[in-house]
Each structure stands twice: as structure tokens, then as C-alpha cells.
Amino acid sequence: MNLGGWLLLTVIFSALLLIVQRAEWKRRIITALIMLLVGLTVRNYAAYAMGRGCILAWQPLCNTLVMQQESSAIANATINVALVSAAIINLLYWALFGRYNPVGSSDAIKVIGMYD
């Protein structure tokens, strides 16, 4: 597993999940769809970037099918562990803070003018 990639992806996926979690009820579906598109883009780029990484000093060995499959498996494992870690972090956030501080509603906003 790629430790640096796991840490970076966990932070990114946690932020995306937190945005959806703290979105207003009326706009949560559209927010979830947008964050899903962003998350899929991040996931695909991470799979591409980590799947091309090679730790061998001699570059022709990196082009073999076995090494490419190994790099791809490490990338997918890192991404999956980052997704699970992000979900656990957001679940803990919701349990500790989110339940007691519900998301506000735009209907509750009152604008106070000069004569109010």
C-alpha cells in the first residue's frame, strides 16, 4: 500500500464526504452528485498515477505485465483503504459533532435592515 497516497486520498475523500454531510437538506442530492463526479475523477486519476509508479531501478522491468498488474493492484488497494478510512472518519465526525450541531436551513435566515 502507498502510505502517502493513502493519506492524501483519505483527506480528499473525507473533505468530499464532509461537504455532502453538511449540505442543506434541499440541496443535498445535487451536492452529492457533484461530489460523486469529483470523487470519481480523483479516484481515476489516482489509479492512473499510482498504477504507473515503479520502484525498480531498471526501467525495462517496469514495463512487464506482472509489474504493471502489481502496481495496479497496489493502487486499487490504496484507493479502497482510503475510501473506507474517509467513511470511518466522517462517521466519527457525525457521531461526535454532527448530531449535536445540525445543518442550518436557508429558510431560517432573517435579513435585518436599517429600520428593523
N, C-alpha and C positions, 0 to 999 in steps of 0.2 A: 504494500500500500504506500502511496505517495503522501507523506505526512504534511508537507507544505501545501499540496493541492487539496488535501482533506480539510485543512484549517481554513484556507481561502474559500473553498466551496461551501463549507459549513456556515461561514459568516454571510456569504452572499445569499444562500438559500434561507437562512434564518431571517435575514432582512426582508426578503420577498414574502415569506410567510407572515412576518410581523405586520407588514403593510396590509395584507389581506385581513389579518386578525383584527386590526384596529380600524378598519374601514367602516364607514357608516352603513347601517343595515340596507338602506335603499340603494347604495352603490356597490355593495359587496360582490355581486355577481360580475359586473363589468370589471371591477378591480381584480377579481380572481382570474378572469380571462386574460387580462393584460399581463398580470404577473406570471400566469402559466406560459404565455408566449415568451416572456423574458427568461423564465426558468428553463424552458426547452432550448432556447438559444444558448444560454450559458452552459447547459448540460452537453449539448452537441459540440460546442467549441472546446469544452474541457476534455471530452472524449477524443476529439481530433488532436488537440495539443499534447495531451498526456500519452495518447496512443502512438505518437510519432517519436517519443523520447527514447533514447537508447543510452545505456550506461556503459557500453563496451567501448574500448579504446580503438578497436579496429572496425571501421565503419562498414565494410562489406558484410560482416556478420550480422549487422543490424537489419539488413535487407532480406534475411531469410524468413521464410514463412513462420517458423517456430518462434523466432524472436518478435515478429510482428504480432503474433497471437498472444504471446506473453505480455507484451506492452499493452495490448488492447484489454486483456483480462485484468491487469493491474489498474488501468484507467477506469474500467467499469466498476470494479470493486471499490475504488476510492470514491467514485461518484455516489454509489449506493450507500456507502457508510456515511458520507456527508449528508445525504438526504435524510437518513434515519436520525443522525445526530441533530440536524436542524429541527426535525419534527419533535424530538425529545426536548430540546432547548425551548421551543415555542410552547410546548405543553407545560413545562415547568414555569415559564413566564406567565402563562394564563392562570395556572393554579395559584401562584404566589401573588400576582399583581392584577392581572386582567379581570378576574372575577369580582374583585372589590372596587375596581375603577372601570365601570362600563363605558363603552364608546358613547360619546355625545351625539346629539341629533341636531341637524341644521334647523329644525323646526323650533328649537328652544332658544335660538339666537334672537336677542332683542336689541335693536339699534336705538340708542339713546341720542336724541338730538339736542339742540340748544334750549328748547322750551319744555323739555321733559324733566 
